């Protein structure tokens, strides 16, 4: 059942995201704002901050995996980061570099890196450098600096609408306006200062899919939901094979 309706935005609400604690909810809108809502034990919601740092509509919001750090992506071509400071939320960083609308952002498992995707057909990887870092990256006061350490370009032919970072394997997936989904894997010998990613999987209409799966992933099993315990477990590789063959020609390379 619907337990509450949150109102206040003056235009389309584009994205919502829960903080890891479950006590904060972030929302963003075409009205160019990001709202942070706090929920108490009685499920009462209160807007604790309205952030107007963007100059155009905000497309996406996402929380850091284990900290109360919020990121947003916007039509103004930027990514902004927010944290709480003296009982209020403030913009603590602006990431610039994309040449058009930033549609989505995603943190990696550690929360030390952030991926962003854009209408400029690129994916950028940003890394957090804390004050006093060994690499000598300059920071302003006590706030860390986010620096672009990788730019994935030339793989997509149209707008990249979404990006997702797998917290289990480290794989990076993108959703593109050219009807394709691409999966990237980071090189084992990748340099943290200049990480390298390679295309591990790519599907598009009329083309075969090629998947490079590690042994650890192939051994993974998908557990049935509690209410469906009587159903047999399906291995990840078998599940992918059945799904893929039902939709398009496929060849697996191990």
C-alpha positions as CSV (number, residue, x, y, z in Angstrom):
1,X,0.0,0.0,0.0
2,X,1.1,3.6,-0.5
3,X,2.1,4.9,2.9
4,X,2.8,8.5,1.9
5,X,3.0,10.9,-1.0
6,X,5.9,13.4,-1.0
7,X,5.1,16.7,-2.6
8,X,7.1,19.9,-3.2
9,X,8.9,19.5,-6.5
10,X,7.5,21.9,-9.1
11,X,8.1,19.7,-12.1
12,X,8.7,16.1,-13.1
13,X,10.6,14.0,-10.5
14,X,13.3,12.2,-12.4
15,X,15.0,9.9,-9.9
16,X,14.9,8.7,-6.2
17,X,17.5,7.0,-4.1
18,X,17.7,5.6,-0.6
19,X,20.8,6.3,1.6
20,X,22.5,3.1,2.9
21,X,21.1,3.9,6.4
22,X,17.5,3.8,5.1
23,X,16.8,7.0,7.0
24,X,17.4,9.4,4.1
25,X,15.7,9.6,0.7
26,X,17.1,11.8,-2.2
27,X,14.9,13.0,-5.0
28,X,15.7,15.1,-8.1
29,X,13.5,17.0,-10.6
30,X,13.2,18.9,-13.8
31,X,12.8,21.9,-11.5
32,X,16.6,21.9,-11.2
33,X,16.6,20.9,-7.5
34,X,17.7,18.0,-5.4
35,X,15.7,17.3,-2.2
36,X,16.9,15.3,0.8
37,X,14.1,13.8,2.9
38,X,14.5,12.3,6.4
39,X,12.3,9.5,7.6
40,X,11.8,8.7,11.3
41,X,10.8,5.4,13.1
42,X,7.1,6.3,12.6
43,X,7.7,6.6,8.9
44,X,7.1,10.3,8.9
45,X,9.0,12.1,6.1
46,X,10.4,15.6,6.4
47,X,12.4,17.5,3.8
48,X,15.6,18.5,5.5
49,X,17.3,20.2,2.6
50,X,16.6,21.7,-0.9
51,X,19.7,21.9,-3.0
52,X,19.7,24.3,-6.0
53,X,23.3,23.8,-7.2
54,X,22.4,22.8,-10.7
55,X,21.4,25.3,-13.4
56,X,19.3,22.8,-15.4
57,X,17.1,19.8,-14.7
58,X,18.6,17.0,-12.6
59,X,18.4,13.6,-14.2
60,X,19.7,11.2,-11.6
61,X,20.7,10.8,-7.9
62,X,22.7,8.1,-6.2
63,X,24.1,7.6,-2.7
64,X,27.6,6.5,-1.8
65,X,27.6,2.8,-0.8
66,X,28.5,3.3,2.8
67,X,28.6,7.0,3.5
68,X,26.0,9.8,3.5
69,X,27.5,11.3,0.4
70,X,25.1,12.1,-2.5
71,X,25.8,12.5,-6.2
72,X,23.6,14.0,-8.9
73,X,23.7,14.2,-12.7
74,X,22.3,17.0,-14.7
75,X,21.4,18.6,-18.0
76,X,23.9,21.3,-17.2
77,X,26.7,18.8,-18.1
78,X,28.0,18.4,-14.6
79,X,28.0,16.0,-11.7
80,X,27.6,17.4,-8.2
81,X,28.4,15.9,-4.8
82,X,26.7,16.8,-1.5
83,X,27.3,16.1,2.2
84,X,25.9,17.3,5.5
85,X,27.7,20.2,7.1
86,X,26.6,21.9,10.3
87,X,23.0,20.5,10.1
88,X,22.5,21.4,6.5
89,X,23.3,19.8,3.2
90,X,25.8,21.5,0.9
91,X,27.4,21.0,-2.5
92,X,31.0,19.9,-1.8
93,X,32.2,19.2,-5.3
94,X,31.4,19.9,-9.0
95,X,32.7,17.4,-11.6
96,X,33.2,19.0,-15.0
97,X,34.4,17.5,-18.2
98,X,31.4,16.1,-20.0
99,X,30.4,18.1,-23.1
100,X,26.6,17.4,-22.9
101,X,23.9,16.2,-20.5
102,X,25.0,13.8,-17.8
103,X,22.3,11.1,-17.5
104,X,23.5,8.8,-14.8
105,X,26.1,8.2,-12.1
106,X,27.2,5.1,-10.2
107,X,29.7,4.5,-7.4
108,X,32.0,1.5,-7.3
109,X,32.0,-1.0,-4.4
110,X,34.5,1.0,-2.4
111,X,32.9,4.4,-3.0
112,X,36.3,5.8,-4.0
113,X,35.4,5.9,-7.7
114,X,32.4,7.3,-9.5
115,X,31.3,6.5,-13.1
116,X,29.2,9.0,-15.1
117,X,27.6,8.7,-18.6
118,X,26.5,11.4,-20.9
119,X,24.9,12.5,-24.1
120,X,28.4,13.1,-25.4
121,X,28.7,9.3,-25.8
122,X,31.4,8.9,-23.2
123,X,31.7,7.3,-19.7
124,X,34.1,9.0,-17.3
125,X,35.6,7.5,-14.2
126,X,36.3,9.8,-11.3
127,X,38.5,9.0,-8.4
128,X,38.4,10.6,-4.9
129,X,41.7,12.0,-3.6
130,X,41.8,13.0,0.1
131,X,43.8,15.8,1.5
132,X,47.5,14.8,1.9
133,X,47.2,12.1,-0.7
134,X,50.5,10.5,-1.9
135,X,49.8,11.3,-5.5
136,X,50.0,15.0,-4.8
137,X,46.6,15.9,-6.1
138,X,45.6,19.3,-4.7
139,X,42.6,19.5,-2.4
140,X,40.7,22.5,-1.1
141,X,40.8,22.6,2.7
142,X,39.5,19.4,4.2
143,X,37.3,18.4,1.2
144,X,38.6,15.7,-1.1
145,X,39.1,16.3,-4.8
146,X,37.4,14.2,-7.5
147,X,39.6,13.8,-10.6
148,X,38.7,12.2,-13.9
149,X,41.2,9.3,-14.3
150,X,39.6,7.5,-17.3
151,X,37.5,8.5,-20.3
152,X,35.8,5.6,-22.2
153,X,35.1,7.0,-25.7
154,X,34.6,5.5,-29.1
155,X,32.5,2.5,-27.9
156,X,29.0,4.1,-28.1
157,X,27.4,5.8,-31.1
158,X,24.6,7.6,-29.4
159,X,23.6,8.9,-26.0
160,X,24.5,6.7,-22.9
161,X,21.5,6.8,-20.7
162,X,22.6,4.7,-17.7
163,X,25.6,3.2,-16.1
164,X,25.8,0.5,-13.4
165,X,28.8,-0.7,-11.4
166,X,28.7,-4.3,-10.2
167,X,29.7,-4.4,-6.5
168,X,30.5,-8.1,-6.8
169,X,32.7,-8.3,-9.9
170,X,33.6,-4.7,-10.6
171,X,32.1,-4.9,-14.1
172,X,30.7,-1.7,-15.5
173,X,27.6,-1.8,-17.7
174,X,26.1,0.9,-19.9
175,X,22.7,1.4,-21.6
176,X,22.9,3.3,-24.9
177,X,20.6,4.9,-27.3
178,X,22.0,2.8,-30.1
179,X,19.9,-0.1,-28.7
180,X,23.0,-1.8,-27.2
181,X,24.2,-2.8,-23.8
182,X,27.9,-3.0,-23.2
183,X,29.8,-4.5,-20.3
184,X,33.4,-3.3,-19.5
185,X,36.0,-5.1,-17.3
186,X,39.0,-3.4,-15.7
187,X,42.4,-4.8,-16.6
188,X,44.0,-6.8,-13.8
189,X,47.2,-4.8,-14.2
190,X,45.2,-1.5,-14.3
191,X,46.9,1.5,-12.7
192,X,44.8,3.3,-10.1
193,X,45.9,6.7,-11.5
194,X,45.0,5.7,-15.1
195,X,42.7,2.6,-15.0
196,X,42.1,0.7,-18.3
197,X,38.8,-1.0,-19.2
198,X,38.1,-3.3,-22.0
199,X,34.8,-4.3,-23.7
200,X,33.8,-7.6,-22.2
201,X,30.3,-8.0,-23.7
202,X,28.2,-6.2,-26.2
203,X,24.8,-6.9,-27.6
204,X,22.9,-5.2,-30.3
205,X,20.1,-6.2,-32.7
206,X,21.2,-8.5,-35.4
207,X,24.6,-9.2,-33.8
208,X,25.8,-12.1,-31.7
209,X,26.6,-11.6,-28.0
210,X,30.1,-12.4,-26.8
211,X,30.5,-12.9,-23.1
212,X,33.8,-13.2,-21.3
213,X,32.9,-14.7,-17.9
214,X,35.4,-15.5,-15.1
215,X,35.2,-18.9,-13.4
216,X,34.1,-17.2,-10.2
217,X,31.1,-15.7,-11.9
218,X,30.2,-19.0,-13.6
219,X,30.1,-20.8,-10.3
220,X,27.6,-18.2,-8.9
221,X,24.1,-19.5,-8.4
222,X,20.9,-17.5,-8.2
223,X,18.9,-18.3,-5.1
224,X,15.2,-18.6,-5.3
225,X,13.0,-16.1,-3.4
226,X,11.9,-17.3,0.1
227,X,8.4,-17.9,-1.2
228,X,9.7,-20.0,-4.1
229,X,12.1,-22.3,-2.2
230,X,10.7,-25.3,-3.9
231,X,11.9,-24.2,-7.3
232,X,15.3,-25.6,-8.3
233,X,18.3,-23.2,-8.3
234,X,19.6,-22.1,-11.7
235,X,23.3,-21.5,-12.2
236,X,24.3,-18.1,-13.5
237,X,25.8,-19.5,-16.7
238,X,22.8,-21.7,-17.5
239,X,20.4,-18.9,-16.8
240,X,22.2,-16.5,-19.1
241,X,22.4,-19.2,-21.8
242,X,18.7,-19.9,-21.8
243,X,17.8,-16.2,-21.7
244,X,20.2,-15.2,-24.5
245,X,19.2,-18.0,-26.8
246,X,15.6,-17.2,-26.5
247,X,16.2,-13.6,-27.7
248,X,19.2,-13.5,-30.1
249,X,22.0,-15.7,-31.5
250,X,24.7,-16.1,-29.0
251,X,28.2,-17.5,-28.7
252,X,30.1,-17.8,-25.5
253,X,33.8,-17.5,-25.3
254,X,35.4,-18.7,-22.0
